[in-house]
Amino acid sequence: MFEPIHGSAPKYAGQNKVNPTATILSGALMLRHLGERSAAERVEKAVAEVIAEGKDVTYDLKPTRDDSTAVGTSEMADAIIARL
């Protein structure tokens, strides 16, 4: 089973503000398990690059939680996809 350790975070459902990193990296673990090592490495690298850049990340990855430049779940996921 491949899932984020935090579970589904139902109190944030539909709010577009939860960090998608755990969900995306769970998918990378599944890819690795299925023998798709190269694909898993590309996903992991894309996540690491987006977080390191710090631009298209959710509020919890900003220096302060009230940072107005924080993006939502969808926007962070889109930034990771663009890196792929």
C-alpha positions in Angstrom: 0.0 0.0 0.0 1.3 3.4 -0.9 -0.2 6.4 0.8 0.8 9.6 2.6 1.4 8.9 6.3 -0.8 11.8 7.4 -3.8 10.1 5.9 -6.5 12.0 3.9 -6.6 15.2 6.0 -10.4 15.4 5.7 -10.6 18.8 7.6 -8.8 20.4 4.6 -10.8 18.7 1.9 -11.6 21.0 -1.0 -9.6 24.0 0.4 -6.6 23.7 -2.0 -4.1 24.4 0.8 -2.6 21.1 1.7 1.0 20.3 0.8 0.9 17.6 -1.9 4.5 16.3 -1.3 3.6 13.2 0.7 1.0 12.1 -1.8 3.3 12.6 -4.8 6.3 10.9 -3.1 4.0 7.9 -2.2 3.4 7.6 -5.9 7.2 7.6 -6.4 7.6 4.8 -3.9 5.0 2.8 -5.9 6.9 3.5 -9.1 10.1 2.3 -7.5 8.3 -0.9 -6.3 7.0 -1.5 -9.8 10.5 -1.4 -11.2 10.1 2.1 -12.7 13.2 3.4 -11.0 14.0 6.1 -13.5 10.4 7.5 -13.3 10.6 7.5 -9.5 13.8 9.4 -9.5 12.4 12.0 -11.9 9.4 12.5 -9.6 11.6 12.8 -6.5 14.0 15.2 -8.3 11.1 17.4 -9.5 9.7 17.6 -5.9 13.1 18.4 -4.4 13.7 21.2 -7.0 10.3 22.9 -6.4 10.8 22.8 -2.7 14.4 24.1 -2.9 13.3 26.9 -5.2 10.7 27.9 -2.6 8.5 29.8 -5.1 5.6 27.5 -5.9 5.1 25.9 -2.4 2.3 25.8 0.1 2.2 28.0 3.2 3.8 25.3 5.4 7.0 25.5 3.3 7.3 29.3 3.5 9.4 31.0 6.2 6.2 32.3 7.8 2.7 30.7 7.6 1.1 33.9 6.6 3.4 34.5 3.5 1.1 35.9 0.8 3.2 34.2 -1.9 2.2 30.7 -0.8 0.3 28.7 -3.5 -2.4 26.1 -3.2 -2.2 22.3 -3.5 -3.0 22.4 -7.2 -0.5 25.1 -8.1 2.3 23.3 -6.2 1.4 20.0 -8.0 1.4 21.8 -11.3 4.9 23.2 -10.6 6.1 19.7 -9.8 4.6 18.4 -13.0 6.2 21.2 -15.0 9.6 20.1 -13.7 9.0 16.6 -14.9 
